[in-house]
């Protein structure tokens, strides 16, 4: 027979859909896929915006933690503004503390012309100038370092406690706003498990904590503390600092 009695098959749409796509010179294939509609993208944008707004509003309360303990020793970081020292003095009187320690390393500016060479000494003098008795306040200077100054100040305080006949088992630390959570974590690392560290936040003077993102100072401070806290939480190794 020279030919077939049956006509050649005709490709129906169903048959074409089942056929695999033809390769383009053996390199590319044509595929079909599902993509989100504009409604899905709108929902994603709304959810992302809501998440960002919730994060922005919750990050400051997270960093500026308020968690005091029933301690008889109060500690303040010497670099804090004068308003923090006024708050520390009021807390000392109200809380019935027996001692207030001021920590801090060398002054970064004006030290050659100042009688005080460290933030600890300047802070102690500030408290005495505010009306506290000299025997109630003690400066604990820290050595000069290029990084991890908070931890270095805490180590100096730990060494000071080691020479006391009865070292404290609990302390409350005073710091400003978003620095609080990181400060408490680093002080707890330096002081060890034998000393419980509480924290008392002081509101900053130069921006509104409730709307910190509306000012350049607030944005720089809070965003910088977020980065510093993540670094201290994930990458900081106290063994490398000793």
C-alpha positions as CSV (number, residue, x, y, z in Angstrom):
1,X,0.0,0.0,0.0
2,X,1.3,3.4,-0.9
3,X,-0.6,5.3,1.8
4,X,-2.7,4.9,5.0
5,X,-6.4,4.8,4.9
6,X,-6.6,6.9,8.0
7,X,-6.1,10.7,8.0
8,X,-3.3,12.1,10.1
9,X,-4.3,12.9,13.7
10,X,-5.3,16.4,14.4
11,X,-4.0,18.1,17.6
12,X,-6.9,19.2,19.8
13,X,-6.4,21.9,22.5
14,X,-6.4,19.1,25.2
15,X,-3.7,17.2,23.4
16,X,-1.5,20.3,22.9
17,X,-1.8,21.1,26.6
18,X,-0.5,17.7,27.5
19,X,2.5,17.9,25.2
20,X,5.8,19.0,26.8
21,X,7.1,22.3,25.7
22,X,9.7,22.2,22.9
23,X,13.2,23.1,23.9
24,X,14.8,26.2,22.3
25,X,18.0,24.8,20.8
26,X,18.3,22.5,23.7
27,X,18.9,25.4,26.2
28,X,15.6,26.9,27.2
29,X,12.1,25.7,27.9
30,X,8.9,27.6,28.0
31,X,6.9,27.1,31.2
32,X,3.7,28.5,32.6
33,X,3.3,29.4,36.3
34,X,0.9,31.1,38.7
35,X,1.8,34.6,39.8
36,X,0.2,36.7,42.5
37,X,-2.5,39.1,41.5
38,X,-2.6,42.8,42.5
39,X,-4.9,41.9,45.4
40,X,-2.2,39.6,46.9
41,X,0.5,42.2,46.5
42,X,-1.7,44.8,48.1
43,X,-2.3,42.4,51.1
44,X,1.5,41.8,51.4
45,X,2.1,45.5,51.4
46,X,-0.5,46.1,54.1
47,X,0.9,43.4,56.3
48,X,4.5,44.5,55.8
49,X,3.5,48.1,56.7
50,X,1.6,46.9,59.8
51,X,4.6,44.8,60.9
52,X,7.0,47.8,60.4
53,X,4.8,50.1,62.4
54,X,4.4,47.6,65.2
55,X,8.2,47.1,65.3
56,X,9.0,50.8,65.3
57,X,6.6,51.4,68.3
58,X,7.8,48.4,70.3
59,X,11.5,48.6,69.9
60,X,12.0,51.5,72.4
61,X,10.1,49.8,75.2
62,X,12.0,46.6,74.5
63,X,15.4,48.4,74.8
64,X,14.4,50.7,77.7
65,X,13.6,47.9,80.0
66,X,12.4,48.7,83.5
67,X,13.2,45.8,85.8
68,X,14.5,46.7,89.3
69,X,15.4,44.3,92.0
70,X,15.3,44.8,95.8
71,X,18.9,45.9,96.1
72,X,20.8,48.0,98.6
73,X,23.5,49.0,96.0
74,X,22.8,51.4,93.2
75,X,25.1,51.9,90.1
76,X,25.0,54.5,87.4
77,X,27.1,54.8,84.3
78,X,29.1,58.0,84.5
79,X,28.6,59.1,80.9
80,X,24.8,59.7,81.5
81,X,23.4,63.2,81.4
82,X,22.8,65.3,84.5
83,X,19.1,64.4,84.5
84,X,20.0,60.7,85.1
85,X,22.1,61.7,88.1
86,X,19.2,63.6,89.5
87,X,17.1,60.5,89.0
88,X,19.7,58.3,90.6
89,X,19.9,60.6,93.7
90,X,16.1,60.5,94.1
91,X,16.1,56.7,93.7
92,X,18.9,56.4,96.3
93,X,16.9,58.4,98.8
94,X,13.6,56.6,98.0
95,X,15.0,53.1,97.8
96,X,17.0,53.1,101.0
97,X,20.3,52.2,99.3
98,X,23.6,52.1,101.3
99,X,26.0,53.0,98.4
100,X,25.9,54.5,95.0
101,X,28.7,53.5,92.6
102,X,29.6,55.5,89.5
103,X,31.3,53.7,86.6
104,X,33.1,54.9,83.5
105,X,36.3,55.2,81.6
106,X,38.4,58.2,80.6
107,X,36.8,61.4,79.4
108,X,36.8,61.7,75.6
109,X,36.8,65.5,75.6
110,X,38.2,68.1,77.9
111,X,40.1,65.7,80.1
112,X,43.4,67.7,80.0
113,X,41.7,70.8,81.3
114,X,39.5,69.0,83.9
115,X,40.3,67.9,87.4
116,X,38.3,64.8,86.7
117,X,39.9,62.3,84.3
118,X,37.2,59.7,84.0
119,X,33.4,59.7,83.6
120,X,33.3,57.8,87.0
121,X,35.0,60.7,88.8
122,X,33.0,63.4,87.1
123,X,29.8,61.5,87.8
124,X,30.6,61.1,91.5
125,X,31.4,64.8,91.7
126,X,28.0,65.6,90.0
127,X,26.1,63.6,92.6
128,X,27.9,65.3,95.5
129,X,27.2,68.6,93.8
130,X,23.5,67.6,93.8
131,X,23.6,67.2,97.6
132,X,24.7,63.6,98.2
133,X,27.2,62.9,100.9
134,X,30.7,61.9,99.9
135,X,30.6,58.7,101.9
136,X,27.4,57.7,100.0
137,X,29.1,57.9,96.5
138,X,32.1,56.1,95.1
139,X,33.7,56.4,91.7
140,X,34.9,53.2,90.0
141,X,37.1,54.3,87.1
142,X,37.7,51.9,84.2
143,X,40.9,51.7,82.0
144,X,40.9,53.2,78.5
145,X,39.7,50.9,75.8
146,X,38.7,51.4,72.1
147,X,35.6,49.2,72.2
148,X,33.2,47.5,74.7
149,X,33.5,50.4,77.2
150,X,30.3,49.3,79.0
151,X,31.6,45.8,79.6
152,X,35.0,47.2,80.7
153,X,33.3,49.5,83.2
154,X,31.3,46.5,84.5
155,X,34.5,44.5,84.9
156,X,36.1,47.3,87.0
157,X,33.0,47.3,89.2
158,X,33.3,43.5,89.6
159,X,36.9,43.9,90.7
160,X,35.8,46.5,93.2
161,X,33.2,44.2,94.7
162,X,35.8,41.4,95.1
163,X,37.7,43.4,97.7
164,X,34.7,44.1,99.8
165,X,34.2,41.9,102.9
166,X,30.5,41.4,102.1
167,X,30.0,41.9,98.3
168,X,26.4,42.7,97.2
169,X,24.2,39.9,95.8
170,X,21.9,42.4,94.1
171,X,22.4,45.8,92.4
172,X,20.2,48.2,90.5
173,X,21.7,49.9,87.4
174,X,20.6,53.3,86.2
175,X,21.0,54.1,82.5
176,X,19.3,56.1,79.8
177,X,16.5,54.8,77.6
178,X,17.5,52.4,74.9
179,X,20.9,51.7,76.4
180,X,19.4,49.9,79.3
181,X,18.9,46.4,78.0
182,X,22.4,46.1,76.6
183,X,23.9,47.6,79.8
184,X,22.1,45.1,82.0
185,X,23.2,42.2,79.9
186,X,26.9,43.3,79.9
187,X,26.9,44.1,83.6
188,X,25.4,40.7,84.3
189,X,28.1,39.0,82.2
190,X,30.9,40.9,84.0
191,X,29.5,40.5,87.6
192,X,28.7,36.8,87.2
193,X,25.9,34.6,88.5
194,X,26.5,35.6,92.1
195,X,25.1,39.1,91.6
196,X,21.6,39.8,90.3
197,X,21.3,42.9,88.2
198,X,18.2,45.1,88.0
199,X,17.7,48.0,85.7
200,X,16.1,51.4,86.0
201,X,15.6,53.5,82.8
202,X,15.8,57.3,82.6
203,X,14.0,59.0,79.8
204,X,16.3,60.9,77.4
205,X,16.3,64.7,77.3
206,X,16.9,65.2,73.6
207,X,14.1,63.4,71.9
208,X,10.6,62.0,72.6
209,X,10.8,58.3,73.5
210,X,7.2,57.7,72.3
211,X,8.1,59.1,68.8
212,X,11.8,58.5,68.6
213,X,11.8,58.1,64.8
214,X,10.6,61.7,64.3
215,X,14.0,63.3,65.3
216,X,17.4,62.6,63.9
217,X,18.9,62.2,67.4
218,X,16.2,59.7,68.4
219,X,16.6,57.7,65.2
220,X,20.4,57.6,65.5
221,X,20.3,56.6,69.1
222,X,17.6,53.9,68.9
223,X,18.8,52.4,65.6
224,X,22.4,52.4,66.9
225,X,21.4,50.6,70.1
226,X,19.5,48.0,68.1
227,X,22.6,47.2,66.2
228,X,24.8,47.3,69.3
229,X,22.4,45.0,71.2
230,X,22.3,42.5,68.4
231,X,26.1,42.5,68.2
232,X,26.4,42.1,72.0
233,X,23.8,39.4,72.1
234,X,25.1,37.3,69.2
235,X,28.8,38.0,68.7
236,X,30.2,39.4,72.0
237,X,32.6,37.0,73.7
238,X,33.6,38.1,77.2
239,X,36.6,35.8,77.2
240,X,38.2,37.8,74.4
241,X,38.0,41.0,76.4
242,X,39.8,39.8,79.5
